[in-house]
């Protein structure tokens, strides 16, 4: 990427980096680290025409989240302004945008694909 003076790096974190869930200190720390990496690399690589951004999903309908107890899923969904989990395709669309030239002037940013949870 440096040799070509062009590149797109898209990291994946999670809204868990905000540290709002009990029992997830280790997970929240790891996801916050991805955000820090995004910010630092974005600064370092900008001079080479490389953008570095991050997608931070909220609750996404996956086999893993379908295994949650109903009361847990209901509690989470009730905090989502759009009142439903996201889909894997929602994450893919954000990544595709950040990997495209449509985002050529966006770097060091975190896009929350969370149904409106982050930013409330």
C-alpha positions in Angstrom: 0.0 0.0 0.0 2.8 2.4 0.9 4.6 1.6 -2.4 1.4 2.4 -4.3 0.5 5.4 -2.2 -3.0 4.1 -1.9 -4.9 1.8 0.4 -7.9 1.2 2.5 -7.8 -0.5 5.9 -11.1 -1.3 7.6 -10.9 -2.7 11.1 -13.8 -4.4 12.9 -14.4 -3.6 16.6 -17.7 -3.6 18.5 -19.8 -1.1 20.4 -18.7 -3.2 23.4 -15.6 -0.9 23.4 -17.7 1.6 25.3 -17.6 -0.6 28.4 -21.4 -0.6 29.0 -21.9 -4.3 29.8 -21.1 -6.2 33.0 -18.6 -9.0 32.8 -16.9 -7.8 29.6 -13.9 -5.9 30.8 -11.5 -8.1 28.8 -13.7 -7.9 25.6 -14.3 -4.2 25.9 -10.6 -3.6 26.4 -9.7 -5.6 23.3 -12.3 -3.8 21.2 -11.1 -0.4 22.5 -7.6 -1.4 21.5 -8.8 -1.9 17.9 -10.2 1.7 18.0 -6.8 3.0 19.3 -5.0 1.1 16.5 -7.3 2.6 13.9 -6.7 6.1 15.2 -2.9 5.7 15.4 -2.5 3.9 12.1 -4.8 6.4 10.4 -2.5 9.2 11.5 0.7 7.3 10.5 -0.5 6.1 7.1 -2.4 9.2 5.9 0.8 10.6 4.4 0.9 7.6 2.1 -2.7 8.0 0.9 -3.9 5.1 3.0 -7.1 5.5 5.0 -7.8 3.5 8.2 -11.3 3.3 9.6 -13.3 1.0 11.8 -16.8 -0.5 11.9 -18.2 -1.0 15.4 -21.3 -3.2 15.2 -24.0 -3.4 17.9 -26.3 -6.3 18.2 -26.2 -8.3 14.9 -28.4 -11.3 14.2 -26.0 -14.1 14.0 -26.0 -17.8 15.2 -24.1 -16.6 18.3 -26.6 -13.9 19.3 -29.6 -16.2 18.5 -28.2 -18.4 21.3 -28.8 -15.6 23.9 -31.6 -16.1 26.4 -34.7 -14.3 25.2 -34.7 -11.9 28.2 -31.2 -10.9 27.3 -32.1 -10.3 23.6 -35.2 -8.4 24.6 -33.2 -6.2 27.0 -30.7 -5.3 24.3 -33.3 -4.8 21.6 -35.3 -2.4 23.9 -32.2 -0.2 24.0 -32.0 0.0 20.2 -33.9 3.0 18.8 -34.7 1.0 15.6 -36.0 -1.8 17.9 -34.4 -4.7 16.0 -30.9 -6.3 15.6 -28.8 -5.5 12.6 -28.0 -8.0 9.9 -24.6 -9.2 8.7 -25.3 -7.4 5.4 -25.4 -4.1 7.3 -21.8 -4.6 8.5 -20.8 -5.6 5.0 -22.3 -2.4 3.5 -20.4 -0.2 5.9 -17.1 -2.1 5.2 -17.7 -1.8 1.4 -18.3 1.9 1.7 -15.1 2.4 3.7 -13.1 0.2 1.3 -14.4 2.2 -1.7 -13.2 5.5 -3.2 -16.5 7.0 -2.0 -14.8 7.3 1.4 -11.6 8.8 0.1 -11.6 11.7 2.5 -12.6 9.7 5.6 -9.9 8.3 7.8 -9.4 7.6 11.6 -13.2 7.2 12.0 -15.4 4.7 13.7 -18.8 3.9 12.1 -21.2 2.6 14.6 -23.6 0.1 12.9 -25.8 -0.1 16.0 -29.4 0.9 15.1 -28.8 4.2 16.8 -27.6 2.9 20.2 -24.3 4.8 20.0 -24.8 8.6 19.9 -27.9 8.7 22.0 
